[in-house]
């Protein structure tokens, strides 16, 4: 959740510090039990979607092949998550 605030300064202060006159942003992360429940719910939905997809595909792949494909998607999701944190 980001809250953008505008910094108002006098003309003398703005001329002495050009960086201080720009917009300032303050961000905070959600935490606590709610954030954990959201993460668990998203993980459960992703895994359930992959399992349902496996049961509806024809011809059905063996569990080991399906696991490797699903783990590849999980790894890619983890990497994207890390990129989003930066």
C-alpha beads as a LAMMPS data file, in Angstrom:
LAMMPS data file: protein, C-alpha beads

86 atoms
85 bonds

1 atom types
1 bond types

-500.0 500.0 xlo xhi
-500.0 500.0 ylo yhi
-500.0 500.0 zlo zhi

Masses

1 110.0

Atoms # bond

1 1 1 0.000 0.000 0.000
2 1 1 1.613 3.250 -1.087
3 1 1 0.609 6.684 0.069
4 1 1 1.892 9.586 -1.989
5 1 1 2.383 12.852 -0.199
6 1 1 3.297 16.171 -1.684
7 1 1 5.980 18.195 0.048
8 1 1 5.412 21.951 0.096
9 1 1 8.380 24.156 0.855
10 1 1 9.148 27.818 0.754
11 1 1 10.844 29.212 -2.335
12 1 1 14.124 29.689 -0.445
13 1 1 14.198 26.100 0.791
14 1 1 13.254 24.748 -2.636
15 1 1 16.036 26.638 -4.361
16 1 1 18.657 25.356 -1.914
17 1 1 17.605 21.710 -2.218
18 1 1 16.112 20.697 -5.582
19 1 1 15.743 17.048 -4.539
20 1 1 13.669 17.992 -1.500
21 1 1 10.991 19.641 -3.639
22 1 1 10.078 16.432 -5.483
23 1 1 7.161 14.189 -4.514
24 1 1 7.803 11.892 -1.580
25 1 1 6.263 8.405 -1.413
26 1 1 5.720 6.308 1.664
27 1 1 5.060 2.581 1.270
28 1 1 4.174 -0.026 3.855
29 1 1 3.599 -3.767 3.553
30 1 1 0.604 -5.695 4.794
31 1 1 1.478 -8.109 7.555
32 1 1 0.054 -10.334 10.219
33 1 1 -2.396 -13.225 9.972
34 1 1 -4.356 -11.679 7.102
35 1 1 -1.295 -11.530 4.830
36 1 1 -0.392 -15.137 5.672
37 1 1 -3.951 -16.300 4.915
38 1 1 -3.877 -14.500 1.560
39 1 1 -0.564 -16.166 0.640
40 1 1 -1.845 -19.622 1.650
41 1 1 -5.054 -19.060 -0.313
42 1 1 -3.146 -18.030 -3.435
43 1 1 -0.830 -21.045 -3.188
44 1 1 -3.785 -23.416 -2.701
45 1 1 -5.613 -21.919 -5.689
46 1 1 -2.525 -22.273 -7.904
47 1 1 -1.920 -25.902 -6.906
48 1 1 -5.612 -26.802 -7.243
49 1 1 -5.690 -25.268 -10.728
50 1 1 -2.701 -27.351 -11.841
51 1 1 -4.201 -30.574 -10.406
52 1 1 -7.584 -29.948 -12.076
53 1 1 -5.801 -29.219 -15.350
54 1 1 -3.910 -32.521 -15.060
55 1 1 -7.131 -34.479 -14.518
56 1 1 -8.838 -32.925 -17.549
57 1 1 -6.013 -33.271 -20.072
58 1 1 -5.946 -36.091 -22.611
59 1 1 -3.657 -37.962 -22.916
60 1 1 -2.826 -37.698 -19.234
61 1 1 0.861 -37.300 -18.407
62 1 1 2.447 -39.427 -15.684
63 1 1 2.604 -37.843 -12.214
64 1 1 6.385 -37.438 -12.389
65 1 1 6.237 -35.528 -15.687
66 1 1 3.367 -33.413 -14.344
67 1 1 5.364 -32.702 -11.167
68 1 1 8.363 -31.521 -13.187
69 1 1 6.148 -29.220 -15.282
70 1 1 4.386 -27.852 -12.199
71 1 1 7.671 -27.327 -10.345
72 1 1 9.011 -25.414 -13.345
73 1 1 6.035 -23.061 -13.120
74 1 1 6.476 -22.729 -9.348
75 1 1 10.146 -21.852 -9.782
76 1 1 9.298 -19.237 -12.413
77 1 1 6.683 -17.763 -10.075
78 1 1 9.223 -17.639 -7.246
79 1 1 11.717 -15.823 -9.472
80 1 1 9.055 -13.309 -10.515
81 1 1 8.182 -12.772 -6.863
82 1 1 11.845 -12.028 -6.096
83 1 1 12.032 -9.564 -8.995
84 1 1 8.925 -7.798 -7.706
85 1 1 10.524 -7.377 -4.288
86 1 1 13.497 -5.514 -5.752

Bonds

1 1 1 2
2 1 2 3
3 1 3 4
4 1 4 5
5 1 5 6
6 1 6 7
7 1 7 8
8 1 8 9
9 1 9 10
10 1 10 11
11 1 11 12
12 1 12 13
13 1 13 14
14 1 14 15
15 1 15 16
16 1 16 17
17 1 17 18
18 1 18 19
19 1 19 20
20 1 20 21
21 1 21 22
22 1 22 23
23 1 23 24
24 1 24 25
25 1 25 26
26 1 26 27
27 1 27 28
28 1 28 29
29 1 29 30
30 1 30 31
31 1 31 32
32 1 32 33
33 1 33 34
34 1 34 35
35 1 35 36
36 1 36 37
37 1 37 38
38 1 38 39
39 1 39 40
40 1 40 41
41 1 41 42
42 1 42 43
43 1 43 44
44 1 44 45
45 1 45 46
46 1 46 47
47 1 47 48
48 1 48 49
49 1 49 50
50 1 50 51
51 1 51 52
52 1 52 53
53 1 53 54
54 1 54 55
55 1 55 56
56 1 56 57
57 1 57 58
58 1 58 59
59 1 59 60
60 1 60 61
61 1 61 62
62 1 62 63
63 1 63 64
64 1 64 65
65 1 65 66
66 1 66 67
67 1 67 68
68 1 68 69
69 1 69 70
70 1 70 71
71 1 71 72
72 1 72 73
73 1 73 74
74 1 74 75
75 1 75 76
76 1 76 77
77 1 77 78
78 1 78 79
79 1 79 80
80 1 80 81
81 1 81 82
82 1 82 83
83 1 83 84
84 1 84 85
85 1 85 86
